[in-house]
């Protein structure tokens, strides 16, 4: 939209049979299904919030997922509700004292991996019940082999606040996300069902400048080796109920259960429609051809990415963007801000 306003002609190439990438939502019987996993828009950045609100009205949804371990249910993120459910402690002082005592024999000064980081933050009980199993199935690796920053995404609070995010602004667009991208692409040519790599030469010849949002290693034909990603499999279930689990997101933290979470889509929009639609989310090893949902930002992959980035810097007619082009675990608002800054910098719009 911004480029069009600035007098540029754009052409969007999309491999799938629909627009909107992974924020694509599809209305099924009045329920907006998040086809590629739950997307909850949240940001601390007013510019990003205002930008998104131009295209849709956002509701008051606040993410407050539950974590299920065996038959026990806990509030997330880790907060006084969780500590109370786990140990019966009632005040912040009691909770702090309990955690401090618990982690005495585990504490390390500067945590080098996710396990050390998690135990430092919340102690071994919560680590074992709510973090270890979930994280190891999500990433397909042991917590000692994962970077600490992954767990820093989650707040730890000594208040009874079950809001998963710390950000000022949060919500779900009424009517789903697809309309936002439809409006952004209004009047712009889009070619669906088109694999960029199958028509690379011909497409590159059409454009002065290409913005590429696929995986950076594929763009360079995996010349320097393959980067690792984590994939997901989504299993949709239509169930005869108007309220299956009472919450939009329930995490299953035991490693033995093959899915990480069940999403009940209609709770994102406060509906109670029968039948309800659920998505079971299964983490999966990524292989070429699978959808790459998460970059694996460990040292080995970050180093390889840096090498690809040097190649990218030499490729002046192509800009790499997004989670896959930048190889970073970015949220939607990060992408909005980085894109706005990019357009300002390069096209003065
Ligand atoms: N996490 C966890 N237990 C949970 C939820 C999250 O241990 O019940 C950890 C896990 O390591 C996960 C990370 O926190 O990869 C980030 O979770 P988030 O919900 O932000 O992941 P996303 O929604 O991006 O998949």
Boltz pocket constraint, residues with backbone or C-beta under 6 A from the ligand:
constraints:
  - pocket:
      binder: B
      contacts: [[A, 67], [A, 76], [A, 130], [A, 131], [A, 132], [A, 134], [A, 135], [A, 138], [A, 150], [A, 151], [A, 153], [A, 154], [A, 251], [A, 253]]
      max_distance: 6.0
